[in-house]
Amino acid sequence: MLEEKVYFEQIKSIRKHLKEHLTEERYEHSLSVSFTSIALAMAHGCDLREAELAGLTHDCAKFMGKKDLLNACEREHIPILPEFIAAPQVLHGIYGATYARKHFQIENEDILSAIYYHTIGKPAMSLLEKIVYLADYIEVRRGEREELEEIRRIAFYDLDTAVYKTLQATIQYVEKKGQAMCSLSLEALQYYRDLLEKGEDVQ
């Protein structure tokens, strides 16, 4: 009972912090991702608290600008690849993991990794990483595009196919906007394409 009370106090504290730092739209998105992460965790046998924490905090550093994020990464000795600088939309995840550790006392490496990779993806993601990656994409405030509706359905029974389709859609979107794409995202796309062609399930 005490552990449960401590956990709920932690969630309340994090929500308060996020509400004070994020825009209203971004805060509501964070709540929605946390709820979607819980739902996916229920469907796929992932720890519910880890899913809630990772989903809630995935955008915790989103309020920071590119310059501040780069300075923070340098200050914390976080390696920044040149392609990350060319794709600033990923920086809040890169630093977000450290931000969550410092401000919310989150030490669970799987949660921190889910925050770090939630915009990029990577080959062989853990169950929690896949859940947060997908929840960020499919939560209700993302709209009702045709491909999004399909991924929402698939995500609750076939995570790897949903991850592949999300990577595919994200890469197409980024390329269409003329933005830089991280090589790790392309590696992830190839990994999950190969995985599905082999008919393997690593969920």
Backbone as a chain_set.jsonl record, in Angstrom:
{"seq": "MLEEKVYFEQIKSIRKHLKEHLTEERYEHSLSVSFTSIALAMAHGCDLREAELAGLTHDCAKFMGKKDLLNACEREHIPILPEFIAAPQVLHGIYGATYARKHFQIENEDILSAIYYHTIGKPAMSLLEKIVYLADYIEVRRGEREELEEIRRIAFYDLDTAVYKTLQATIQYVEKKGQAMCSLSLEALQYYRDLLEKGEDVQ", "coords": {"N": [[0.826, -1.207, 0.0], [1.948, 1.257, 0.795], [3.947, 1.534, -1.113], [2.377, 1.819, -3.395], [1.104, 4.237, -2.83], [3.299, 5.968, -2.827], [4.034, 5.758, -5.487], [1.785, 6.876, -6.839], [1.929, 9.46, -5.846], [4.283, 10.241, -7.026], [3.52, 10.245, -9.738], [1.588, 12.309, -9.671], [3.23, 14.459, -8.972], [4.942, 14.592, -11.186], [3.105, 15.164, -13.218], [2.283, 17.719, -12.389], [4.67, 19.157, -12.675], [5.075, 18.923, -15.46], [2.813, 20.236, -16.415], [3.384, 22.809, -15.693], [5.522, 23.418, -17.296], [5.17, 22.648, -19.99], [3.364, 23.439, -23.044], [-0.225, 23.805, -23.102], [-1.392, 22.135, -25.015], [0.702, 20.312, -25.511], [0.989, 19.182, -23.0], [-1.507, 17.901, -22.676], [-1.251, 16.066, -24.728], [0.847, 14.523, -23.691], [-0.395, 13.345, -21.457], [-2.296, 11.831, -22.83], [-0.66, 10.085, -24.276], [0.423, 8.655, -22.158], [-1.843, 7.297, -21.193], [-2.516, 5.801, -23.455], [-0.231, 4.252, -23.644], [-0.512, 2.692, -21.332], [-2.793, 1.217, -22.043], [-1.815, -0.256, -24.25], [0.168, -1.654, -22.918], [-1.373, -3.286, -21.258], [-2.493, -4.922, -23.201], [-0.296, -6.277, -24.169], [1.204, -7.356, -22.129], [3.067, -5.844, -20.65], [4.794, -4.059, -18.027], [2.623, -2.058, -16.224], [2.998, 0.306, -14.744], [5.536, 1.156, -15.513], [4.997, 1.641, -18.188], [3.14, 3.738, -17.982], [4.7, 5.751, -16.724], [6.794, 6.114, -18.599], [5.354, 6.871, -20.881], [4.13, 9.219, -19.959], [6.299, 10.931, -19.472], [7.657, 11.171, -21.854], [7.906, 13.425, -23.519], [9.129, 15.305, -21.911], [11.179, 17.18, -22.109], [10.428, 18.81, -24.116], [9.765, 21.472, -24.083], [12.054, 22.918, -24.348], [14.26, 24.79, -26.447], [16.16, 24.29, -29.546], [18.846, 25.24, -29.276], [19.143, 25.393, -26.47], [18.751, 22.705, -25.829], [20.94, 21.497, -27.097], [23.031, 22.727, -25.685], [22.48, 21.734, -23.134], [22.875, 19.0, -23.538], [25.603, 19.002, -24.099], [26.58, 19.943, -21.663], [25.87, 17.832, -20.001], [27.383, 15.862, -21.031], [26.36, 14.253, -23.09], [26.48, 12.307, -25.907], [26.231, 13.713, -29.135], [25.292, 13.127, -32.309], [26.207, 14.331, -35.584], [24.003, 14.109, -37.312], [21.866, 14.317, -35.608], [21.846, 16.997, -34.986], [21.165, 17.996, -37.436], [18.622, 17.101, -37.542], [16.66, 18.404, -35.656], [14.244, 17.789, -34.443], [14.472, 15.492, -32.992], [15.929, 15.948, -30.741], [14.788, 16.544, -28.23], [14.055, 14.109, -27.202], [16.502, 12.805, -26.963], [17.83, 14.331, -24.985], [15.81, 14.252, -23.142], [15.708, 11.85, -21.675], [17.79, 12.106, -19.815], [16.868, 14.388, -18.524], [14.543, 13.406, -17.315], [15.642, 11.623, -15.525], [17.048, 13.345, -13.827], [15.13, 15.235, -12.889], [12.845, 13.829, -12.175], [13.69, 11.653, -10.823], [13.85, 9.149, -12.036], [15.145, 6.032, -12.513], [15.008, 3.701, -13.871], [16.256, 1.933, -16.499], [15.048, 1.003, -18.834], [12.762, 2.567, -19.077], [13.979, 5.092, -19.36], [15.359, 4.662, -21.729], [13.216, 4.282, -23.46], [12.189, 6.857, -23.518], [14.363, 8.206, -24.676], [14.535, 7.079, -27.271], [12.073, 7.589, -28.46], [11.357, 9.232, -30.595], [12.995, 8.428, -32.626], [13.26, 5.647, -32.84], [14.637, 2.317, -33.119], [16.616, -0.549, -34.128], [15.468, -3.753, -32.971], [13.87, -3.016, -30.651], [12.912, -2.826, -27.188], [10.06, -4.252, -25.442], [8.735, -2.221, -23.97], [9.857, 0.069, -25.15], [8.832, -0.129, -27.756], [6.113, 0.135, -27.217], [5.86, 2.798, -26.192], [6.882, 4.236, -28.34], [4.93, 3.682, -30.277], [2.584, 4.562, -28.954], [2.972, 7.312, -28.833], [2.574, 7.957, -31.461], [-0.007, 7.053, -32.146], [-1.896, 8.043, -30.369], [-5.034, 9.562, -29.375], [-5.259, 12.299, -30.073], [-3.839, 12.658, -32.352], [-5.282, 12.636, -34.662], [-7.276, 11.397, -37.476], [-6.3, 10.032, -39.766], [-6.208, 7.775, -42.575], [-4.149, 5.759, -42.664], [-3.314, 5.928, -40.076], [-5.485, 5.047, -38.567], [-5.442, 2.376, -39.285], [-2.983, 1.525, -38.18], [-3.528, 1.957, -35.49], [-5.398, -0.073, -34.991], [-3.88, -2.397, -35.521], [-1.835, -2.21, -33.647], [-2.652, -3.274, -31.21], [-2.583, -5.989, -31.401], [-0.398, -6.828, -32.901], [2.538, -5.845, -32.466], [5.053, -5.526, -33.772], [4.498, -5.31, -36.532], [2.982, -2.981, -36.429], [4.915, -1.168, -35.492], [6.691, -1.221, -37.666], [5.061, -0.145, -39.742], [4.602, 2.36, -38.669], [7.186, 3.463, -38.564], [7.677, 3.517, -41.308], [5.666, 5.315, -42.208], [6.418, 7.607, -40.783], [9.006, 8.165, -41.738], [8.441, 8.674, -44.433], [6.896, 10.972, -44.114], [8.741, 12.782, -42.976], [10.651, 12.933, -45.03], [9.072, 14.011, -47.041], [8.682, 16.557, -46.062], [11.152, 17.54, -46.417], [13.058, 17.32, -44.456], [15.87, 16.246, -42.418], [16.684, 12.797, -41.959], [17.263, 10.448, -39.417], [19.853, 8.042, -39.372], [19.535, 5.834, -37.754], [16.801, 5.447, -37.636], [16.284, 4.582, -40.218], [17.727, 2.22, -40.169], [16.225, 0.869, -38.284], [13.804, 0.599, -39.671], [14.603, -1.151, -41.729], [15.334, -3.361, -40.174], [12.875, -4.179, -38.99], [11.428, -4.677, -41.285], [12.846, -6.861, -42.353], [12.435, -8.638, -40.262], [9.663, -9.087, -40.324], [9.41, -10.191, -42.852], [10.678, -12.594, -42.463], [8.886, -13.74, -40.861], [9.036, -13.719, -38.105], [8.49, -13.267, -34.574], [9.175, -11.085, -32.133], [8.102, -9.966, -29.994]], "CA": [[0.0, 0.0, 0.0], [2.842, 2.411, 0.858], [4.591, 1.642, -2.42], [1.371, 2.337, -4.319], [0.912, 5.654, -2.512], [4.495, 6.673, -3.293], [3.959, 5.804, -6.951], [0.778, 7.845, -7.26], [2.453, 10.79, -5.529], [5.269, 10.527, -8.073], [2.766, 10.591, -10.944], [1.003, 13.634, -9.451], [4.316, 15.432, -8.995], [5.397, 14.72, -12.572], [2.059, 15.878, -13.955], [2.35, 19.132, -11.989], [5.865, 19.71, -13.306], [4.841, 19.015, -16.9], [1.79, 21.255, -16.659], [4.018, 24.112, -15.5], [6.583, 23.644, -18.274], [4.747, 22.39, -21.363], [2.146, 24.1, -23.494], [-1.416, 23.025, -22.759], [-1.548, 21.089, -26.034], [1.736, 19.292, -25.297], [0.662, 18.5, -21.747], [-2.618, 16.987, -22.951], [-0.662, 14.988, -25.53], [1.614, 13.663, -22.782], [-1.371, 12.542, -20.716], [-2.898, 10.876, -23.757], [0.345, 9.048, -24.555], [0.535, 7.796, -20.97], [-3.024, 6.424, -21.155], [-2.394, 4.863, -24.571], [0.832, 3.316, -23.259], [-1.105, 1.751, -20.378], [-3.678, 0.319, -22.788], [-0.964, -1.174, -25.007], [0.832, -2.523, -21.939], [-2.365, -4.29, -20.869], [-2.688, -5.846, -24.318], [0.913, -7.021, -24.525], [1.875, -7.918, -20.964], [4.166, -4.995, -20.177], [4.551, -3.463, -16.719], [1.733, -0.911, -16.416], [3.572, 1.526, -14.164], [6.619, 1.579, -16.393], [4.375, 2.193, -19.39], [2.561, 5.039, -17.64], [5.782, 6.707, -16.478], [7.5, 6.4, -19.851], [4.457, 7.636, -21.739], [3.903, 10.546, -19.382], [7.508, 11.76, -19.483], [8.396, 11.055, -23.12], [8.154, 14.764, -24.072], [9.388, 16.194, -20.765], [12.114, 18.25, -22.477], [9.915, 19.406, -25.358], [9.649, 22.931, -23.926], [13.359, 23.522, -24.593], [14.605, 25.035, -27.845], [17.298, 23.535, -30.074], [20.097, 25.713, -28.675], [19.164, 24.978, -25.064], [18.909, 21.247, -25.795], [22.33, 21.19, -27.445], [23.853, 23.148, -24.55], [22.233, 20.794, -22.035], [23.548, 17.742, -23.885], [27.039, 19.232, -23.922], [26.815, 20.059, -20.221], [25.701, 16.507, -19.4], [28.269, 14.937, -21.761], [25.548, 13.336, -23.886], [26.977, 12.329, -27.29], [25.3, 14.211, -30.141], [25.757, 12.879, -33.667], [25.887, 15.434, -36.501], [22.663, 13.949, -37.888], [20.893, 14.797, -34.62], [21.804, 18.453, -35.137], [20.438, 18.235, -38.684], [17.228, 16.695, -37.319], [16.426, 18.895, -34.287], [13.005, 17.25, -33.873], [14.761, 14.325, -32.142], [16.786, 16.328, -29.617], [14.095, 16.529, -26.931], [14.102, 12.739, -26.702], [17.892, 12.519, -26.603], [18.081, 14.923, -23.672], [14.687, 13.97, -22.251], [16.023, 10.747, -20.763], [18.58, 12.678, -18.723], [15.974, 15.302, -17.807], [13.655, 12.591, -16.477], [16.449, 11.078, -14.425], [17.419, 14.424, -12.908], [13.995, 15.968, -12.313], [11.798, 12.934, -11.678], [14.356, 10.549, -10.126], [13.599, 7.883, -12.726], [16.406, 5.322, -12.71], [14.748, 2.508, -14.677], [16.921, 2.156, -17.78], [14.124, 0.747, -19.941], [11.949, 3.784, -19.192], [14.834, 6.154, -19.892], [15.627, 4.334, -23.13], [11.977, 4.533, -24.204], [12.141, 8.31, -23.721], [15.459, 8.565, -25.577], [14.324, 6.618, -28.65], [10.665, 7.64, -28.873], [11.203, 9.898, -31.896], [13.906, 7.845, -33.607], [13.157, 4.208, -32.992], [15.916, 1.641, -33.308], [16.417, -1.988, -34.317], [15.301, -4.613, -31.782], [13.385, -2.274, -29.492], [12.288, -3.597, -26.113], [8.599, -4.161, -25.429], [8.351, -0.885, -23.506], [10.254, 1.041, -26.177], [7.855, -0.203, -28.845], [4.832, 0.656, -26.735], [5.908, 4.266, -26.121], [7.055, 4.705, -29.72], [3.621, 3.601, -30.928], [1.607, 5.399, -28.249], [3.221, 8.694, -29.251], [2.079, 8.117, -32.833], [-1.414, 6.695, -32.358], [-2.827, 8.594, -29.365], [-6.26, 10.06, -30.001], [-5.145, 13.667, -30.575], [-3.078, 12.657, -33.6], [-6.19, 12.748, -35.803], [-7.948, 10.193, -37.957], [-5.865, 9.666, -41.108], [-6.498, 6.375, -42.9], [-3.064, 4.866, -42.238], [-3.255, 5.989, -38.616], [-6.538, 4.159, -38.068], [-4.971, 1.001, -39.481], [-1.935, 1.254, -37.194], [-4.187, 1.864, -34.182], [-5.989, -1.414, -34.853], [-2.825, -3.409, -35.522], [-0.963, -2.061, -32.469], [-3.131, -4.025, -30.056], [-2.366, -7.436, -31.547], [0.848, -7.121, -33.613], [3.39, -4.673, -32.223], [6.14, -5.372, -34.736], [3.923, -4.771, -37.765], [2.604, -1.595, -36.144], [6.159, -0.396, -35.447], [7.181, -1.103, -39.048], [4.207, 0.778, -40.478], [4.818, 3.693, -38.102], [8.483, 3.905, -39.082], [7.479, 3.786, -42.732], [4.88, 6.546, -42.345], [7.193, 8.725, -40.239], [10.099, 8.458, -42.669], [7.828, 9.304, -45.606], [6.475, 12.316, -43.711], [9.941, 13.61, -42.801], [11.237, 13.146, -46.354], [8.165, 14.9, -47.772], [8.903, 17.912, -45.547], [12.513, 17.92, -46.74], [13.872, 17.315, -43.243], [16.866, 15.179, -42.32], [16.24, 11.572, -41.295], [18.338, 9.782, -38.686], [20.209, 6.729, -39.921], [19.021, 4.791, -36.867], [15.415, 5.202, -38.043], [16.353, 3.771, -41.433], [18.16, 0.886, -39.736], [15.07, 0.254, -37.623], [12.866, 0.215, -40.726], [15.135, -2.356, -42.373], [15.283, -4.452, -39.191], [11.51, -4.688, -38.838], [11.041, -5.254, -42.578], [13.448, -8.197, -42.407], [11.784, -9.449, -39.232], [8.33, -9.465, -40.793], [9.571, -11.079, -44.006], [11.045, -13.913, -41.931], [7.75, -14.253, -40.103], [9.416, -13.872, -36.704], [7.784, -12.429, -33.599], [10.078, -10.884, -30.994], [7.361, -9.175, -28.997]], "C": [[0.867, 1.266, 0.0], [3.504, 2.635, -0.493], [3.632, 2.243, -3.448], [1.153, 3.829, -4.091], [2.085, 6.482, -3.015], [4.454, 6.828, -4.811], [2.965, 6.867, -7.422], [1.199, 9.277, -6.934], [3.485, 11.209, -6.571], [4.57, 10.963, -9.366], [2.176, 11.998, -10.821], [2.062, 14.726, -9.549], [4.814, 15.672, -10.42], [4.375, 15.492, -13.397], [2.094, 17.379, -13.647], [3.523, 19.822, -12.677], [5.626, 19.929, -14.801], [3.838, 20.117, -17.228], [2.373, 22.655, -16.549], [5.013, 24.446, -16.608], [6.146, 23.481, -19.734], [3.569, 23.279, -21.747], [0.955, 23.212, -23.126], [-1.605, 21.866, -23.734], [-0.551, 19.955, -25.815], [1.481, 18.513, -24.017], [-0.462, 17.493, -21.964], [-2.147, 15.806, -23.796], [0.091, 14.011, -24.633], [0.696, 12.774, -21.949], [-1.953, 11.455, -21.611], [-1.933, 9.747, -24.103], [0.497, 8.113, -23.359], [-0.638, 6.828, -20.894], [-2.964, 5.377, -22.268], [-1.314, 3.827, -24.283], [0.311, 2.27, -22.281], [-1.975, 0.737, -21.112], [-2.875, -0.705, -23.587], [-0.246, -2.146, -24.077], [-0.112, -3.617, -21.464], [-2.513, -5.354, -21.952], [-1.49, -6.76, -24.534], [1.731, -7.509, -23.329], [3.094, -7.154, -20.5], [3.795, -4.422, -18.813], [3.765, -2.159, -16.882], [2.321, 0.389, -15.878], [4.715, 2.058, -15.019], [6.061, 2.225, -17.653], [3.8, 3.58, -19.118], [3.651, 6.094, -17.461], [6.482, 7.104, -17.77], [6.632, 7.229, -20.788], [4.263, 9.06, -21.255], [5.095, 11.472, -19.581], [8.214, 11.809, -20.835], [8.746, 12.413, -23.726], [8.549, 15.777, -22.996], [10.336, 17.342, -21.091], [11.658, 19.006, -23.721], [9.826, 20.925, -25.28], [10.952, 23.654, -24.244], [13.606, 23.699, -26.092], [15.855, 24.266, -28.251], [18.606, 23.94, -29.393], [20.218, 25.259, -27.226], [19.365, 23.472, -24.935], [20.35, 20.85, -26.101], [23.272, 21.573, -26.302], [23.711, 22.184, -23.378], [22.926, 19.463, -22.295], [25.057, 17.868, -23.7], [27.395, 19.277, -22.437], [26.762, 18.692, -19.531], [26.549, 15.434, -20.085], [27.477, 13.847, -22.483], [26.03, 13.415, -25.33], [25.89, 12.781, -28.267], [25.914, 13.987, -31.52], [25.401, 14.067, -34.557], [24.477, 15.33, -37.075], [21.569, 14.367, -36.907], [20.742, 16.316, -34.713], [21.015, 18.827, -36.391], [18.963, 17.88, -38.566], [16.821, 17.102, -35.905], [15.159, 18.363, -33.64], [13.249, 16.055, -32.955], [15.467, 14.709, -30.845], [16.084, 16.255, -28.265], [14.033, 15.126, -26.345], [15.494, 12.374, -26.206], [18.207, 13.072, -25.211], [17.0, 14.551, -22.66], [14.956, 12.864, -21.252], [16.818, 11.246, -19.562], [17.731, 13.624, -17.881], [15.077, 14.526, -16.846], [14.402, 11.991, -15.292], [16.724, 12.157, -13.375], [16.216, 15.018, -12.176], [12.931, 15.068, -11.7], [12.349, 11.708, -10.959], [14.0, 9.188, -10.726], [14.941, 7.233, -13.032], [16.243, 4.067, -13.567], [15.271, 2.729, -16.101], [16.002, 1.915, -18.97], [13.208, 1.95, -20.161], [12.764, 4.903, -19.836], [15.149, 5.918, -21.366], [14.397, 4.576, -23.999], [11.809, 6.025, -24.486], [13.153, 8.721, -24.793], [15.115, 8.265, -27.035], [12.916, 6.861, -29.185], [10.433, 8.383, -30.182], [11.985, 9.204, -33.001], [13.564, 6.394, -33.908], [14.552, 3.617, -33.123], [15.635, 0.169, -33.594], [16.237, -2.683, -32.967], [14.894, -3.834, -30.537], [12.797, -3.221, -28.453], [10.772, -3.439, -26.201], [8.147, -2.76, -25.022], [8.7, 0.181, -24.538], [9.261, 1.057, -27.333], [6.52, 0.408, -28.432], [4.826, 2.18, -26.715], [6.065, 4.87, -27.514], [5.71, 4.735, -30.442], [2.598, 4.531, -30.281], [1.748, 6.864, -28.651], [2.609, 8.967, -30.623], [0.565, 7.958, -32.945], [-2.39, 7.338, -31.379], [-3.908, 9.43, -30.05], [-6.128, 11.451, -30.611], [-4.334, 13.766, -31.861], [-3.979, 12.718, -34.836], [-6.727, 11.402, -36.253], [-7.574, 9.865, -39.4], [-6.032, 8.161, -41.322], [-5.415, 5.427, -42.391], [-2.942, 4.827, -40.718], [-4.302, 5.07, -37.995], [-6.112, 2.701, -38.195], [-3.932, 0.631, -38.422], [-2.531, 1.132, -35.797], [-4.78, 0.477, -33.958], [-4.905, -2.474, -34.679], [-2.036, -3.395, -34.22], [-1.387, -2.923, -31.293], [-3.02, -5.538, -30.223], [-1.076, -7.804, -32.27], [1.768, -5.902, -33.525], [4.42, -4.454, -33.324], [5.644, -4.831, -36.076], [3.54, -3.309, -37.576], [3.834, -0.693, -36.102], [6.688, -0.171, -36.86], [6.372, -0.069, -39.827], [4.363, 2.213, -39.963], [6.146, 4.271, -38.57], [8.359, 4.328, -40.539], [6.756, 5.121, -42.938], [5.665, 7.771, -41.875], [8.301, 9.138, -41.189], [9.562, 9.15, -43.922], [7.432, 10.748, -45.302], [7.678, 13.26, -43.608], [10.575, 13.929, -44.152], [10.389, 14.116, -47.175], [8.364, 16.352, -47.343], [10.316, 18.409, -45.833], [13.435, 17.991, -45.541], [14.848, 16.136, -43.248], [16.292, 13.994, -41.55], [17.437, 10.892, -40.636], [18.589, 8.393, -39.259], [19.657, 5.599, -39.061], [17.565, 4.461, -37.205], [15.373, 4.323, -39.291], [16.797, 2.348, -41.11], [17.009, 0.139, -39.067], [14.052, -0.22, -38.653], [13.314, -1.077, -41.4], [15.05, -3.557, -41.445], [13.878, -5.041, -39.113], [10.954, -5.216, -40.156], [11.573, -6.681, -42.687], [12.75, -9.145, -41.439], [10.43, -9.965, -39.716], [8.406, -10.396, -41.994], [9.943, -12.494, -43.578], [9.902, -14.545, -41.147], [8.053, -14.469, -38.644], [8.61, -12.914, -35.838], [8.661, -12.3, -32.37], [9.397, -10.096, -29.889], [7.626, -9.656, -27.592]], "O": [[0.564, 2.23, -0.704], [3.613, 3.766, -0.965], [4.027, 3.071, -4.269], [1.032, 4.596, -5.046], [1.895, 7.567, -3.565], [4.792, 7.881, -5.351], [3.277, 7.664, -8.306], [0.86, 10.205, -7.669], [3.557, 12.377, -6.952], [4.98, 11.931, -10.006], [2.255, 12.789, -11.761], [1.826, 15.783, -10.133], [5.074, 16.81, -10.813], [4.736, 16.37, -14.181], [1.951, 18.205, -14.547], [3.388, 20.931, -13.194], [5.939, 20.991, -15.339], [4.002, 20.842, -18.208], [1.918, 23.579, -17.223], [5.317, 25.616, -16.838], [6.711, 24.124, -20.618], [2.866, 23.804, -20.883], [1.113, 22.018, -22.871], [-1.938, 20.752, -23.329], [-0.906, 18.78, -25.918], [1.732, 17.31, -23.961], [-0.382, 16.36, -21.491], [-2.595, 14.677, -23.597], [-0.023, 12.797, -24.806], [0.977, 11.591, -21.756], [-2.086, 10.302, -21.2], [-2.337, 8.59, -24.211], [0.68, 6.908, -23.532], [-0.45, 5.657, -20.564], [-3.314, 4.216, -22.058], [-1.463, 2.657, -24.637], [0.654, 1.092, -22.389], [-1.905, -0.461, -20.837], [-3.215, -1.888, -23.601], [-0.072, -3.319, -24.407], [0.308, -4.76, -21.287], [-2.641, -6.541, -21.654], [-1.638, -7.881, -25.019], [2.837, -8.021, -23.505], [4.053, -7.748, -20.007], [2.614, -4.313, -18.484], [4.199, -1.258, -17.6], [2.159, 1.447, -16.484], [4.841, 3.266, -15.222], [6.585, 3.232, -18.129], [3.957, 4.491, -19.931], [3.538, 7.202, -17.985], [6.735, 8.285, -18.01], [7.11, 8.174, -21.414], [4.237, 9.998, -22.052], [4.922, 12.665, -19.831], [9.269, 12.432, -20.95], [9.778, 12.542, -24.384], [8.324, 16.976, -23.16], [10.303, 18.374, -20.421], [12.432, 19.762, -24.308], [9.814, 21.595, -26.312], [10.957, 24.875, -24.395], [13.21, 22.858, -26.9], [16.527, 23.666, -27.412], [19.384, 23.079, -28.982], [21.277, 24.793, -26.804], [20.069, 23.012, -24.036], [20.913, 19.974, -25.445], [24.203, 20.831, -25.987], [24.691, 21.854, -22.71], [23.497, 18.866, -21.382], [25.708, 16.948, -23.203], [28.402, 18.707, -22.016], [27.517, 18.43, -18.594], [26.447, 14.25, -19.763], [27.864, 12.678, -22.49], [25.992, 14.492, -25.925], [24.764, 12.286, -28.225], [26.935, 14.586, -31.857], [24.4, 14.741, -34.313], [23.824, 16.349, -37.302], [20.469, 14.73, -37.322], [19.647, 16.852, -34.539], [20.298, 19.827, -36.417], [18.148, 18.303, -39.386], [16.653, 16.241, -35.041], [14.998, 18.466, -32.424], [12.349, 15.643, -32.223], [15.59, 13.881, -29.942], [16.718, 15.937, -27.258], [13.966, 14.965, -25.127], [15.652, 11.726, -25.171], [18.774, 12.377, -24.369], [17.253, 14.538, -21.456], [14.492, 12.924, -20.114], [16.551, 10.854, -18.426], [17.863, 13.654, -16.657], [14.876, 14.937, -15.703], [13.856, 11.869, -14.195], [16.64, 11.899, -12.174], [16.284, 15.273, -10.973], [12.196, 15.491, -10.807], [11.594, 10.833, -10.536], [13.866, 8.199, -10.006], [15.775, 7.814, -13.726], [17.233, 3.441, -13.945], [14.787, 3.605, -16.817], [16.158, 2.557, -20.009], [12.914, 2.309, -21.301], [12.29, 5.579, -20.749], [15.2, 6.861, -22.156], [14.517, 5.021, -25.141], [11.343, 6.412, -25.558], [12.834, 9.489, -25.701], [15.365, 9.08, -27.922], [12.591, 6.38, -30.271], [9.401, 8.179, -30.822], [11.677, 9.371, -34.181], [13.573, 5.96, -35.061], [15.535, 4.351, -33.227], [14.532, -0.311, -33.332], [16.788, -2.251, -31.954], [15.511, -3.982, -29.483], [12.257, -4.276, -28.788], [10.268, -2.596, -26.943], [7.27, -2.179, -25.663], [7.914, 1.099, -24.77], [8.891, 2.121, -27.83], [5.882, 1.114, -29.213], [3.865, 2.792, -27.183], [5.455, 5.892, -27.827], [5.392, 5.701, -31.135], [1.837, 5.205, -30.975], [0.75, 7.571, -28.792], [2.177, 10.085, -30.905], [-0.077, 8.643, -33.742], [-3.602, 7.194, -31.544], [-3.716, 9.935, -31.156], [-6.824, 11.757, -31.579], [-4.165, 14.861, -32.4], [-3.475, 12.842, -35.953], [-6.653, 10.406, -35.533], [-8.436, 9.462, -40.181], [-6.002, 7.378, -40.373], [-5.718, 4.413, -41.761], [-2.52, 3.823, -40.144], [-4.027, 4.393, -37.005], [-6.39, 1.888, -37.313], [-3.995, -0.451, -37.837], [-2.091, 0.298, -35.005], [-4.676, -0.08, -32.866], [-4.998, -3.338, -33.807], [-1.613, -4.446, -33.738], [-0.553, -3.27, -30.456], [-3.325, -6.289, -29.296], [-0.686, -8.972, -32.263], [1.766, -5.042, -34.406], [4.634, -3.323, -33.76], [6.3, -3.987, -36.685], [3.752, -2.49, -38.47], [3.801, 0.425, -36.618], [7.088, 0.94, -37.208], [6.946, 0.788, -40.498], [4.267, 3.167, -40.736], [6.219, 5.445, -38.932], [8.875, 5.37, -40.944], [7.182, 5.95, -43.743], [5.591, 8.837, -42.486], [8.514, 10.328, -41.42], [10.165, 10.104, -44.412], [7.611, 11.637, -46.135], [7.635, 14.391, -44.093], [10.988, 15.064, -44.394], [10.923, 14.943, -47.914], [8.231, 17.268, -48.154], [10.648, 19.555, -45.532], [14.477, 18.645, -45.593], [14.671, 15.165, -43.983], [15.516, 14.165, -40.61], [18.503, 10.778, -41.242], [17.653, 7.665, -39.588], [19.345, 4.525, -39.574], [17.146, 3.311, -37.07], [14.532, 3.431, -39.405], [16.307, 1.387, -41.702], [16.84, -1.065, -39.258], [13.5, -1.313, -38.527], [12.511, -1.985, -41.617], [14.725, -4.658, -41.888], [13.709, -6.259, -39.163], [10.103, -6.105, -40.154], [10.843, -7.597, -43.065], [12.506, -10.308, -41.76], [10.099, -11.137, -39.535], [7.571, -11.288, -42.146], [9.577, -13.469, -44.234], [9.942, -15.728, -40.811], [7.418, -15.299, -37.994], [8.116, -11.889, -36.308], [8.874, -13.272, -31.645], [10.049, -9.619, -28.961], [7.083, -9.102, -26.637]]}, "num_chains": 1, "name": "protein.A"}
